[in-house]
Amino acid sequence: MLSKLKKLYHFSLSFLGAVIYNFPSKDLYVIGITGTKGKSTTAEILYFILKSAGFKTAMLSSANLKVGDIEEINPTSNTMPGRFFIQKFLYQAKKSGCKFAILEVTSQGVVQYRDRFIDFDCGIFLNIHPEHIEYHGSFENYLNAKLKFFDNVATKSRKKEKLFITNIRDKESEKFASIAKGFGRIIKFNSLEIREKLFSGKEVFKNWFDSDFNIENASAATSIALELGVSKEKIISAISAFVGVSGRMEFVTKNPFEVIVDYAHTPDSMQAVYSSLKKMRPNRKLICVFGSAGGGRDKWKRPEFGKIASDYCDEIILTNEDPYDENPEEILNEISKGIYNHKKYQKIIDRGEAIKIAISLAKSQDVVVITGKGSERSIRVAKGKKISWSDKEAVQKLIR
């Protein structure tokens, strides 16, 4: 946790950033999305719905930065970049005539006051699972950081009419709703009900959508869009046209076998990807490629990854992800401790070689799934250095 001096430092930067750009959020309808998984996909779906409905919209996610029709890759690769970056983004959105601005909100960002001096109109809670435990010290602290975002929207935002969206299927949903009570309108969405009411029988179930976690993301986006006045017809039309998010359950190739790239970097998200693929592609061989982040980031996840891969995958290839200053070999050894039932697995440090081996093992109708990096454009190694990398481009090169 942060010392008092560091808290003052981060708070001061947040205030200074807002002052320099003249508090741009006051002239925008600002939507903040928090949760362990699904923030980027929900933001992208909501952006697409609002844009399709004719609203000029801005969005800042870990993958992309969009202001109206101008789109670019997020140059920081951070889910919630620095305070000056965020305030500049909001200023550009205001200057471009955007009505809405969509932001991802992280627990670390809240602890470092990156959500402060932003007048949010709407807070969305998706879900919560153990993550960033080393940083926060405990799951309770991690949860409290997420709750603090809702508290900041409720008590710090100067907007008069506030909206709070919570996922009723998450066991912590009531805690978020309780904080918002008395400060604005509270909408509790149920993805199963929304799927049945809006999308049942509709031709919207593409590969990206035919999974429980993406139905949850689409339901969250749908809930806020309905509250903002977008018609059901326009929402269904937009989701039907939406092609998915780069690096999120992305089918890079489909013939003669399928190769999927996904950002899954927590046990819950990895299990969600594997279970969805098993449901979508029953009786097919599943070949998985993954690693785990170094630098002291949630070491407890490593054997859990191994166990989950054992539960679902026929072939397991462990590889480098973001080792930072740790020994990549040791990270893979810790993952392998969770692999059981003598499942066949390989340890290949070179990520490109690991992907190459996985593709060479694939036969017709098999499924190769590469997780951990998604749309990220680099691998973080020792001494703060980055190595240029893209899972998608590596697959495309090998397929060609």
C-alpha positions as CSV (number, residue, x, y, z in Angstrom):
1,M,0.0,0.0,0.0
2,L,1.1,3.6,-0.5
3,S,2.7,5.7,2.1
4,K,1.2,9.1,3.0
5,L,3.9,10.9,1.0
6,K,3.2,8.8,-2.1
7,K,-0.6,9.3,-1.7
8,L,0.0,13.1,-1.6
9,Y,2.2,12.8,-4.6
10,H,-0.4,10.9,-6.7
11,F,-3.2,13.1,-5.4
12,S,-1.3,16.3,-6.4
13,L,-0.6,14.9,-9.9
14,S,-4.3,14.1,-10.4
15,F,-5.3,17.6,-9.4
16,L,-2.6,19.3,-11.5
17,G,-3.5,17.3,-14.6
18,A,-7.2,18.4,-14.2
19,V,-6.2,22.0,-13.7
20,I,-3.9,22.0,-16.8
21,Y,-6.7,20.7,-19.0
22,N,-9.4,22.8,-17.3
23,F,-11.4,19.9,-15.9
24,P,-12.7,18.6,-19.2
25,S,-14.9,15.9,-17.7
26,K,-17.4,18.5,-16.6
27,D,-18.5,18.9,-20.3
28,L,-18.7,15.2,-21.1
29,Y,-20.9,12.3,-20.0
30,V,-18.1,10.1,-18.5
31,I,-18.6,6.4,-18.0
32,G,-16.1,4.4,-15.8
33,I,-16.0,0.6,-16.1
34,T,-14.4,-1.5,-13.3
35,G,-14.0,-5.2,-12.7
36,T,-11.3,-7.9,-12.8
37,K,-12.1,-9.0,-16.4
38,G,-14.1,-7.7,-19.3
39,K,-13.4,-4.0,-19.0
40,S,-11.9,-3.6,-22.4
41,T,-14.5,-5.7,-24.2
42,T,-17.4,-3.9,-22.5
43,A,-15.8,-0.5,-23.3
44,E,-15.4,-1.5,-27.0
45,I,-19.0,-2.9,-27.3
46,L,-20.5,0.2,-25.6
47,Y,-18.4,2.5,-27.8
48,F,-19.6,0.7,-30.9
49,I,-23.2,0.8,-29.8
50,L,-23.1,4.5,-29.1
51,K,-21.2,5.3,-32.3
52,S,-23.7,3.2,-34.3
53,A,-26.5,5.1,-32.7
54,G,-25.1,8.4,-34.0
55,F,-23.3,9.7,-30.9
56,K,-19.8,11.0,-31.1
57,T,-17.9,9.0,-28.5
58,A,-14.4,8.7,-27.1
59,M,-13.0,5.6,-25.4
60,L,-9.7,4.8,-23.6
61,S,-8.9,1.1,-23.0
62,S,-5.8,-0.9,-22.4
63,A,-5.8,-1.7,-26.1
64,N,-7.1,1.3,-27.9
65,L,-7.7,5.0,-27.8
66,K,-10.6,6.3,-29.8
67,V,-11.9,9.9,-30.2
68,G,-14.8,10.1,-32.6
69,D,-13.6,8.4,-35.8
70,I,-9.9,8.7,-34.9
71,E,-8.5,5.4,-33.6
72,E,-5.1,4.4,-32.5
73,I,-3.4,1.8,-30.3
74,N,-3.0,2.8,-26.7
75,P,0.7,3.8,-26.7
76,T,1.1,3.2,-23.0
77,S,-0.4,-0.3,-23.0
78,N,-1.6,0.5,-19.5
79,T,-5.3,-0.1,-18.7
80,M,-5.4,3.2,-16.8
81,P,-2.6,5.5,-17.9
82,G,-1.1,8.4,-16.0
83,R,-3.3,11.3,-14.8
84,F,-2.0,13.8,-17.4
85,F,-2.6,11.3,-20.2
86,I,-6.2,10.7,-19.1
87,Q,-7.0,14.4,-18.7
88,K,-5.5,15.1,-22.1
89,F,-7.7,12.3,-23.6
90,L,-10.8,13.9,-22.0
91,Y,-9.8,17.3,-23.2
92,Q,-9.4,16.0,-26.8
93,A,-12.8,14.3,-26.5
94,K,-14.4,17.6,-25.4
95,K,-12.5,19.6,-28.1
96,S,-13.7,17.1,-30.8
97,G,-17.3,17.5,-29.8
98,C,-17.8,14.1,-28.2
99,K,-20.8,13.6,-26.0
100,F,-19.6,10.4,-24.2
101,A,-16.2,9.3,-22.9
102,I,-15.6,5.7,-21.7
103,L,-12.8,4.8,-19.4
104,E,-11.5,1.6,-17.8
105,V,-10.9,2.0,-14.0
106,T,-8.4,-0.2,-12.3
107,S,-7.8,-0.9,-8.6
108,Q,-4.3,0.4,-8.8
109,G,-5.5,3.5,-10.6
110,V,-8.0,4.2,-7.8
111,V,-5.3,3.7,-5.1
112,Q,-3.1,6.2,-7.0
113,Y,-6.0,8.7,-7.4
114,R,-6.1,8.4,-11.2
115,D,-9.9,8.5,-11.1
116,R,-10.0,11.6,-9.0
117,F,-10.9,15.1,-10.4
118,I,-12.9,13.3,-13.1
119,D,-16.6,14.0,-12.9
120,F,-18.1,10.6,-13.7
121,D,-21.7,10.3,-14.6
122,C,-21.8,6.5,-14.6
123,G,-20.0,3.7,-12.8
124,I,-20.2,0.1,-14.0
125,F,-19.2,-2.9,-11.9
126,L,-18.7,-6.1,-13.9
127,N,-17.1,-8.7,-11.6
128,I,-14.3,-9.3,-9.1
129,H,-11.9,-12.2,-8.8
130,P,-8.5,-12.4,-7.0
131,E,-5.8,-10.4,-8.7
132,H,-3.0,-7.9,-7.8
133,I,-2.9,-9.5,-4.4
134,E,0.9,-8.7,-3.9
135,Y,0.3,-5.1,-4.7
136,H,-2.8,-4.6,-2.5
137,G,-1.7,-7.0,0.3
138,S,-5.0,-8.9,0.3
139,F,-8.1,-9.6,-1.7
140,E,-10.1,-7.5,0.8
141,N,-7.9,-4.5,0.0
142,Y,-8.3,-5.2,-3.7
143,L,-12.1,-5.3,-3.3
144,N,-12.0,-2.1,-1.3
145,A,-10.1,-0.3,-4.0
146,K,-12.8,-1.3,-6.5
147,L,-15.5,-0.2,-4.0
148,K,-13.7,3.1,-3.5
149,F,-14.3,3.9,-7.2
150,F,-18.0,3.7,-6.7
151,D,-17.7,5.8,-3.6
152,N,-15.7,8.4,-5.5
153,V,-18.4,8.5,-8.2
154,A,-21.1,8.8,-5.5
155,T,-19.4,11.4,-3.3
156,K,-16.7,13.2,-5.3
157,S,-18.2,13.6,-8.8
158,R,-20.0,16.9,-9.2
159,K,-22.5,15.6,-11.7
160,K,-26.1,15.9,-10.5
161,E,-27.7,12.8,-12.0
162,K,-25.5,9.7,-11.6
163,L,-26.0,6.2,-12.8
164,F,-24.6,3.0,-11.3
165,I,-24.7,-0.4,-13.2
166,T,-23.9,-3.6,-11.2
167,N,-23.7,-7.2,-12.3
168,I,-26.3,-9.0,-10.1
169,R,-24.7,-12.4,-10.8
170,D,-21.5,-11.4,-9.0
171,K,-21.5,-12.2,-5.3
172,E,-20.1,-8.8,-4.4
173,S,-22.7,-6.9,-6.4
174,E,-24.7,-5.7,-3.4
175,K,-21.7,-4.1,-1.8
176,F,-21.3,-1.8,-4.8
177,A,-25.0,-1.1,-5.0
178,S,-25.0,-0.3,-1.2
179,I,-22.3,2.4,-1.7
180,A,-24.3,3.9,-4.6
181,K,-27.6,4.0,-2.7
182,G,-29.0,7.5,-2.3
183,F,-26.5,9.0,-4.8
184,G,-28.2,8.1,-8.1
185,R,-30.1,5.6,-10.1
186,I,-29.0,1.9,-9.6
187,I,-29.4,-0.7,-12.4
188,K,-28.8,-4.3,-11.6
189,F,-28.3,-6.3,-14.8
190,N,-28.6,-10.0,-15.2
191,S,-26.8,-11.3,-18.4
192,L,-29.0,-14.4,-18.7
193,E,-32.2,-12.3,-18.6
194,I,-30.8,-9.8,-21.2
195,R,-29.7,-12.5,-23.5
196,E,-33.2,-14.1,-23.3
197,K,-35.1,-10.8,-23.7
198,L,-33.0,-9.1,-26.3
199,F,-31.0,-11.6,-28.2
200,S,-32.9,-14.9,-28.1
201,G,-33.4,-16.1,-31.7
202,K,-31.4,-13.2,-33.1
203,E,-28.5,-13.8,-35.5
204,V,-25.9,-12.1,-33.2
205,F,-24.1,-15.1,-31.8
206,K,-20.7,-14.9,-33.5
207,N,-17.6,-16.6,-32.2
208,W,-16.8,-13.6,-29.9
209,F,-20.3,-13.5,-28.5
210,D,-21.0,-17.2,-27.9
211,S,-19.3,-17.3,-24.5
212,D,-20.7,-16.6,-21.1
213,F,-18.2,-13.9,-20.2
214,N,-18.8,-12.0,-23.4
215,I,-22.5,-12.2,-23.0
216,E,-21.9,-10.6,-19.6
217,N,-19.8,-7.8,-21.2
218,A,-22.4,-7.2,-23.9
219,S,-25.2,-7.2,-21.2
220,A,-23.4,-4.5,-19.2
221,A,-23.0,-2.4,-22.4
222,T,-26.6,-3.0,-23.3
223,S,-27.8,-1.9,-19.8
224,I,-26.1,1.5,-20.0
225,A,-27.0,2.0,-23.6
226,L,-30.7,1.5,-22.8
227,E,-30.5,4.0,-20.0
228,L,-28.9,6.5,-22.3
229,G,-31.8,6.2,-24.7
230,V,-30.5,3.9,-27.4
231,S,-33.4,1.7,-28.7
232,K,-33.3,-2.1,-28.4
233,E,-33.4,-2.3,-32.2
234,K,-30.2,-0.2,-32.6
235,I,-28.5,-2.2,-29.8
236,I,-29.2,-5.5,-31.5
237,S,-28.1,-4.1,-34.8
238,A,-24.9,-2.9,-33.4
239,I,-24.0,-6.1,-31.6
240,S,-24.9,-8.0,-34.7
241,A,-22.3,-5.9,-36.7
242,F,-19.7,-5.9,-33.9
243,V,-16.7,-8.2,-34.9
244,G,-15.1,-8.5,-31.5
245,V,-12.0,-7.0,-29.9
246,S,-8.5,-7.6,-31.0
247,G,-6.7,-10.0,-28.7
248,R,-10.0,-10.9,-26.9
249,M,-11.2,-14.3,-27.9
250,E,-9.9,-13.4,-31.4
251,F,-10.0,-16.1,-34.0
252,V,-6.9,-15.5,-36.0
253,T,-7.5,-18.4,-38.4
254,K,-10.2,-21.0,-38.7
255,N,-9.0,-23.4,-41.4
256,P,-7.8,-26.2,-41.4
257,F,-7.6,-25.7,-37.6
258,E,-8.5,-22.8,-35.4
259,V,-6.1,-20.5,-33.6
260,I,-7.4,-18.1,-30.9
261,V,-5.6,-15.3,-29.2
262,D,-6.9,-14.0,-25.8
263,Y,-5.7,-11.7,-23.1
264,A,-6.7,-14.1,-20.3
265,H,-4.2,-13.6,-17.5
266,T,-6.1,-14.7,-14.3
267,P,-7.2,-18.2,-13.4
268,D,-10.9,-17.2,-13.7
269,S,-10.4,-15.7,-17.2
270,M,-8.3,-18.6,-18.4
271,Q,-11.0,-21.1,-17.2
272,A,-13.7,-19.0,-18.8
273,V,-11.9,-19.1,-22.2
274,Y,-11.1,-22.8,-22.0
275,S,-14.6,-23.8,-20.8
276,S,-16.2,-21.6,-23.5
277,L,-14.1,-23.2,-26.2
278,K,-14.9,-26.7,-25.0
279,K,-18.6,-25.8,-25.1
280,M,-18.3,-24.2,-28.5
281,R,-16.1,-26.9,-29.9
282,P,-17.0,-30.2,-28.2
283,N,-14.8,-33.3,-28.9
284,R,-12.0,-31.2,-30.4
285,K,-8.4,-31.4,-29.4
286,L,-7.4,-28.3,-27.4
287,I,-3.7,-27.2,-27.6
288,C,-2.8,-24.3,-25.2
289,V,0.1,-21.9,-25.1
290,F,0.6,-19.7,-22.0
291,G,2.9,-18.4,-19.3
292,S,2.6,-16.1,-16.4
293,A,3.9,-12.6,-15.5
294,G,7.0,-12.2,-13.4
295,G,8.2,-9.3,-11.2
296,G,6.4,-10.6,-8.2
297,R,3.0,-10.3,-9.8
298,D,0.5,-12.7,-8.1
299,K,2.8,-15.8,-7.9
300,W,0.0,-17.8,-6.4
301,K,-1.7,-17.9,-9.9
302,R,1.1,-19.9,-11.5
303,P,0.2,-23.5,-10.3
304,E,-3.5,-22.5,-10.7
305,F,-2.8,-21.9,-14.4
306,G,-1.2,-25.4,-14.6
307,K,-4.2,-27.0,-12.9
308,I,-6.7,-25.3,-15.2
309,A,-4.8,-26.3,-18.3
310,S,-4.8,-29.9,-17.0
311,D,-8.5,-29.7,-16.6
312,Y,-9.2,-28.7,-20.2
313,C,-6.2,-29.0,-22.6
314,D,-4.9,-32.0,-24.5
315,E,-1.5,-30.5,-25.2
316,I,0.1,-27.9,-22.9
317,I,3.0,-25.6,-23.9
318,L,4.4,-23.3,-21.3
319,T,6.3,-20.3,-22.5
320,N,7.6,-16.8,-21.7
321,E,5.1,-14.0,-21.0
322,D,6.3,-10.9,-19.2
323,P,9.1,-12.1,-17.0
324,Y,10.3,-8.7,-15.9
325,D,13.3,-9.3,-13.7
326,E,12.5,-12.9,-12.8
327,N,14.0,-16.1,-14.3
328,P,11.6,-17.3,-17.0
329,E,12.5,-20.9,-16.4
330,E,11.6,-20.6,-12.8
331,I,8.2,-19.1,-13.6
332,L,7.5,-22.1,-15.9
333,N,8.6,-24.5,-13.2
334,E,6.1,-23.0,-10.8
335,I,3.3,-23.3,-13.4
336,S,4.2,-26.9,-14.0
337,K,3.6,-27.8,-10.3
338,G,-0.1,-27.4,-10.9
339,I,-0.2,-29.8,-13.9
340,Y,-1.6,-33.2,-12.9
341,N,-2.6,-36.5,-14.3
342,H,0.7,-36.7,-16.1
343,K,-0.7,-34.4,-18.8
344,K,1.7,-34.0,-21.6
345,Y,3.4,-30.6,-21.6
346,Q,6.5,-28.8,-22.9
347,K,8.4,-25.8,-21.6
348,I,9.7,-23.6,-24.4
349,I,11.0,-20.2,-23.3
350,D,11.0,-18.6,-26.7
351,R,7.3,-17.5,-27.3
352,G,7.6,-17.6,-31.0
353,E,9.0,-21.1,-31.0
354,A,6.3,-22.2,-28.6
355,I,3.6,-20.9,-30.9
356,K,5.3,-22.6,-33.8
357,I,5.4,-25.9,-32.0
358,A,1.7,-25.6,-31.1
359,I,0.7,-24.9,-34.7
360,S,2.8,-27.8,-35.9
361,L,1.0,-30.2,-33.5
362,A,-2.5,-29.0,-34.7
363,K,-4.4,-31.3,-37.1
364,S,-7.6,-30.5,-38.9
365,Q,-10.4,-29.4,-36.6
366,D,-8.1,-28.9,-33.6
367,V,-8.1,-25.7,-31.6
368,V,-4.9,-23.8,-30.6
369,V,-5.5,-21.1,-27.9
370,I,-2.7,-18.6,-27.0
371,T,-3.4,-16.7,-23.8
372,G,-1.7,-14.0,-21.6
373,K,-0.8,-11.3,-24.1
374,G,-3.9,-10.6,-26.2
375,S,-3.3,-7.5,-28.3
376,E,-0.3,-6.3,-26.3
377,R,2.6,-5.2,-28.5
378,S,5.6,-6.1,-26.3
379,I,7.1,-8.5,-23.8
380,R,8.4,-6.9,-20.7
381,V,11.9,-8.1,-19.6
382,A,14.6,-7.1,-17.0
383,K,15.6,-3.5,-16.3
384,G,12.4,-2.1,-17.6
385,K,13.1,-3.1,-21.2
386,K,10.5,-4.2,-23.7
387,I,10.8,-6.5,-26.7
388,S,8.5,-5.9,-29.6
389,W,6.0,-8.7,-29.9
390,S,2.5,-9.6,-31.1
391,D,0.9,-13.1,-30.7
392,K,-1.5,-12.4,-33.6
393,E,1.3,-11.3,-36.0
394,A,3.4,-14.4,-35.0
395,V,0.5,-16.7,-35.9
396,Q,-0.3,-14.9,-39.1
397,K,3.4,-15.2,-40.2
398,L,3.5,-18.9,-39.4
399,I,0.2,-19.6,-41.2
400,R,1.4,-17.7,-44.3
